[in-house]
Amino acid sequence: MRNGFRVVDTDTHQMEPVQMWTDYIDPEFRDRAPRREKIDGHVSMVVEDESVVSEDKYPMSTPAFLDAVANAMKRFKRASDHQFKPETRIWDMDEQGVDVQIIYPTYGGQILGKPFKDPELLAAVCRAYNDWSREFCSADPERLRWAAMLPIQAPDLAIDEARRAAANGCVSYYLRPNPTADRNLYHEDFHPLWAAVSALDKPICIHDSGSPKLPSYGDRMDSHVTGHIIAHPVEAMVAMMSLIWFGVLEKFPDLRVVHVEADAGWVPYWLQRMEQHWEFSGNAEHPEMTKPPTEYFLRQVWVAARGDERTLPAAVDLVGEDNFCFNTDYPHPDGTFPDGFAAFDQQPLPEDVKRKILWDNPARAFHLS
């Protein structure tokens, strides 16, 4: 608890030990498990004999970028010295008054940015991460809540893993917003998955990751920072729009969608932009919709904000306070932990609005008690 408020940090990350993939993957896939290797002159996570990130897009291994990462990670020295074990995470949570973290992969997110030649291997990689993350979070399962990786490149395998992970206690499902196998998230091939996820009563959490081999809006840039500036929010905006306009939220009214690590200041503009087109042509090209886009957003979508967003009060004023959450991206170097908490404390928002953003809204999205 912080300043009398319960707190959910809706975007935090595992720092997966490299050996984990070999240790936890099904034995028949062990010789093909993800591993660290030098490839094309860069040390990278490798699977199916190729790096899981694309240095040809917006590179992650330039000396300047790596220096910036090393400098920013100094604030996590205690956690790093203890190999990012669960107890170090709980120490950090206690110091900042965090009650619950929603935890996503780091390397796993990059892995999901690579098309797989063998979808069964991809599914095995997801199972390995999910089993390890479940075990990690068992140190304090009420506070450490793991999001399951899904192999959505193969929707039938994703359904199987969604059900297995739910039975094992996951709180949500981690998905990338990028097109996979030439299919956007609204593609009808994913409809059985959305039906299954809706029945399991857990949200999908949409979260981009840098330099994927999948198509990305950051592709047109030539540096990591510019590609990263573009990719996270724009991918989130397009994913939100497409799920609304192509009728996914209409067809699956119980599907809950949480956007994390994309900021939140764009939400009023994006809803405005969609409403302008609704007012112009309604559902003429999208008969799957029966309501204005903002109605779907308010019913089924949440967006996480950094504590230091200067646009947050305006976004709350324009959209309302019921669909925003809080995140820090712990323990990533470009996140706001721990300073984001103090910045949020200073936001010119009423106390009841802060309570909603820190706890009530994510508690509804993730069905926390």
Secondary structure, DSSP 4 states (H G I P E B T S, - for coil): -BTTB--EEEEEE----THHHHHHS-GGGGGGS-EEEEETTEEEEEETTEESS-TTSS-S--HHHHHHHHHHGGGGHHHHHTTT-HHHHHHHHHHHT--EEEEE-SHHHHHTTS--S-HHHHHHHHHHHHHHHHHHHTTSTTTEEEEEE--TTSHHHHHHHHHHHHHTT--EEEE--S-BTTB-TT-GGGHHHHHHHHHHT--EEE---SS-SS--GGGG-SSHHHHHHHHHHHHHHHHHHHHHHTTHHHH-TT--EEE-SS-STTHHHHHHHHHHHHHHHTTSS-TT--S-HHHHHHHHEEEEE-TT-TTHHHHHHHH-STTEEE---BT-TTS-TTHHHHHHHTSS--HHHHHIIIIIHHHHHHT--
